[in-house]
Amino acid sequence: MATALDAAVTSVAVLIDDAEQFRARAATVARELGPSAVEELATRFHSPPRPEPPGFGYEQRGLGGWLSTWQFAIFELFFQFGAAALPVLRRVAFGEYDWTQGNAVEVLVRLAAAGVERERTVADLRREFPRFRYEATLYSVGPLLHHAARDPAVAAVVRELEDMPEWREAAEELRAAGRVPDAEPGAAADGGA
């Protein structure tokens, strides 16, 4: 049985293919829900409503496609909640392994790039990232290299992390597989400065 919260998250998720609309809807929904929704949203990572919306079934999105889209929507809401979502984001990013770790790291870095507890986030990542399972390093680094290629503020945070051997190893594997931009973080966004 879908709830109002499920409907709100779904209204963001179904816009995943249009980044601008996806982010704009997430901002609207976050304002409507308020930060008190953060903890409840954190209980819903693995339970998207069924049936999937049209266009999000196995046939269109593959195995786990709706679940991944649902999770991306929740984490975009967390980004919109800002500092209020930091405790949950840290718990997910630095807790027990789950494929949502990468989502949490991505949002933590985006928030740091926006000036939300940047120093603490960088210090936390420098301490915790070497302990991540290899898969989690890939899930973390990949999206951030895409963000860094177009956002100088994210690129600046990424440059503070890329000297870690585990970070470099993940970035090298992703680049070799053609899954991330070849440019150095921020080269396209800030002229390589």
Wavefront OBJ file of the C-alpha trace (Angstrom):
o trace
v 0.000 0.000 0.000
v 1.526 3.282 -1.138
v 1.638 6.145 1.305
v 1.800 9.895 0.815
v 5.549 9.704 1.434
v 5.883 7.000 -1.230
v 3.924 9.189 -3.646
v 6.176 12.156 -2.897
v 9.370 10.159 -3.528
v 7.859 8.587 -6.645
v 7.050 12.068 -7.999
v 10.785 12.777 -7.894
v 11.937 9.355 -9.079
v 9.905 9.323 -12.276
v 11.829 12.418 -13.432
v 15.247 10.690 -13.231
v 15.861 11.006 -16.976
v 15.746 14.819 -16.841
v 18.344 15.999 -14.317
v 17.009 19.553 -14.129
v 13.406 18.493 -13.504
v 14.554 15.742 -11.116
v 16.476 18.240 -8.950
v 13.753 20.878 -9.131
v 11.063 18.403 -8.078
v 13.289 17.116 -5.264
v 13.698 20.682 -3.997
v 9.937 21.187 -4.028
v 9.200 17.871 -2.323
v 11.881 18.481 0.311
v 10.289 21.843 1.155
v 6.853 20.204 1.359
v 8.002 17.288 3.534
v 10.404 19.202 5.755
v 13.511 17.776 7.393
v 11.467 15.740 9.869
v 10.988 13.241 7.015
v 14.701 12.338 6.856
v 14.620 9.442 9.327
v 11.478 7.931 7.797
v 12.986 8.169 4.315
v 16.066 6.336 5.595
v 13.882 3.318 6.384
v 12.663 3.101 2.776
v 15.859 2.532 0.772
v 14.950 -1.054 -0.061
v 11.169 -0.828 -0.237
v 9.924 1.136 -3.219
v 6.193 0.936 -3.850
v 4.819 -1.750 -6.124
v 3.861 -1.913 -8.858
v 6.509 0.232 -10.511
v 5.315 3.334 -12.355
v 4.915 2.953 -16.123
v 8.338 2.888 -17.786
v 10.166 1.663 -14.687
v 9.534 -2.079 -14.852
v 12.072 -4.800 -15.481
v 11.414 -4.648 -19.224
v 12.328 -0.948 -19.429
v 14.942 -0.491 -16.683
v 16.301 -3.974 -16.059
v 16.754 -5.840 -12.828
v 16.827 -3.401 -9.920
v 16.136 -0.406 -12.140
v 13.147 0.856 -10.155
v 14.911 0.223 -6.846
v 17.974 2.210 -7.975
v 15.829 5.045 -9.283
v 13.883 5.106 -6.010
v 17.123 5.292 -4.031
v 18.499 8.089 -6.224
v 15.323 10.060 -5.504
v 15.648 9.593 -1.745
v 19.279 10.686 -1.807
v 18.457 13.727 -3.934
v 15.894 14.633 -1.281
v 18.637 14.265 1.340
v 20.780 16.688 -0.660
v 17.902 19.150 -0.656
v 17.467 18.753 3.117
v 21.120 19.779 3.531
v 22.609 19.697 7.027
v 19.493 18.032 8.464
v 20.344 14.879 6.478
v 24.013 14.683 7.549
v 23.521 12.192 10.412
v 21.708 9.726 8.135
v 24.158 10.290 5.291
v 27.123 9.617 7.573
v 25.444 6.534 9.019
v 24.888 5.115 5.530
v 28.246 6.182 4.085
v 30.357 4.923 6.959
v 28.230 2.085 8.274
v 27.734 -1.491 7.201
v 28.285 -2.179 3.502
v 25.292 -1.561 1.271
v 25.105 -0.407 -2.322
v 23.612 2.846 -1.041
v 27.001 3.828 0.415
v 27.990 5.364 -2.898
v 24.811 7.457 -2.969
v 25.519 8.728 0.538
v 29.144 9.590 -0.266
v 28.052 11.407 -3.417
v 25.574 13.552 -1.478
v 28.050 14.214 1.339
v 30.600 15.493 -1.189
v 28.000 17.593 -3.020
v 26.960 19.127 0.294
v 30.603 19.733 1.199
v 31.040 21.457 -2.161
v 28.087 23.666 -1.239
v 29.823 24.604 2.011
v 27.979 22.251 4.367
v 30.529 20.876 6.862
v 33.208 20.559 4.187
v 36.178 20.074 6.492
v 34.459 17.368 8.526
v 33.252 15.519 5.421
v 36.712 15.523 3.855
v 38.282 14.347 7.128
v 35.636 11.634 7.554
v 36.153 10.400 4.004
v 39.943 10.403 4.323
v 39.581 8.299 7.479
v 36.821 5.923 6.334
v 37.261 5.526 2.576
v 40.296 3.214 2.815
v 38.077 0.773 4.769
v 35.329 0.619 2.145
v 34.690 -2.549 0.193
v 36.059 -2.193 -3.302
v 32.568 -2.130 -4.838
v 31.637 0.784 -2.599
v 34.694 2.736 -3.771
v 33.518 2.342 -7.358
v 29.934 3.337 -6.473
v 31.313 6.407 -4.682
v 33.977 7.608 -7.090
v 32.098 7.121 -10.364
v 29.245 9.573 -9.827
v 31.579 12.089 -8.218
v 33.901 12.126 -11.225
v 30.878 12.873 -13.416
v 29.831 15.714 -11.081
v 33.411 17.001 -10.908
v 33.624 17.202 -14.703
v 30.841 19.828 -14.724
v 30.906 21.398 -11.251
v 34.064 23.213 -10.105
v 32.979 23.129 -6.445
v 32.620 19.321 -6.481
v 35.905 19.095 -8.417
v 37.644 21.032 -5.638
v 36.434 18.556 -2.993
v 37.376 15.591 -5.212
v 40.918 16.996 -5.550
v 41.187 16.833 -1.747
v 40.419 13.102 -1.861
v 42.119 11.850 -4.999
v 45.530 11.332 -3.409
v 44.163 8.342 -1.472
v 45.378 5.109 -3.121
v 41.914 3.542 -2.900
v 40.356 6.563 -4.597
v 42.973 6.543 -7.370
v 42.545 2.815 -7.939
v 38.765 3.154 -8.312
v 39.122 6.180 -10.617
v 41.686 4.390 -12.795
v 39.455 1.318 -13.154
v 36.416 3.420 -14.013
v 38.357 5.455 -16.587
v 39.863 2.330 -18.158
v 36.354 0.890 -18.525
v 35.125 4.150 -20.093
v 32.591 4.677 -17.319
v 33.762 8.168 -16.284
v 35.248 11.219 -18.020
v 38.947 11.009 -18.845
v 39.584 14.608 -17.789
v 40.968 15.477 -14.408
v 38.291 16.593 -11.933
v 36.960 19.985 -12.879
v 39.075 20.359 -16.026
v 36.015 20.972 -18.207
v 34.175 22.967 -15.566
v 36.948 25.314 -14.499
v 39.392 25.298 -17.408
v 41.682 22.834 -15.640
v 42.718 25.344 -12.986
l 1 2 3 4 5 6 7 8 9 10 11 12 13 14 15 16 17 18 19 20 21 22 23 24 25 26 27 28 29 30 31 32 33 34 35 36 37 38 39 40 41 42 43 44 45 46 47 48 49 50 51 52 53 54 55 56 57 58 59 60 61 62 63 64 65 66 67 68 69 70 71 72 73 74 75 76 77 78 79 80 81 82 83 84 85 86 87 88 89 90 91 92 93 94 95 96 97 98 99 100 101 102 103 104 105 106 107 108 109 110 111 112 113 114 115 116 117 118 119 120 121 122 123 124 125 126 127 128 129 130 131 132 133 134 135 136 137 138 139 140 141 142 143 144 145 146 147 148 149 150 151 152 153 154 155 156 157 158 159 160 161 162 163 164 165 166 167 168 169 170 171 172 173 174 175 176 177 178 179 180 181 182 183 184 185 186 187 188 189 190 191 192 193
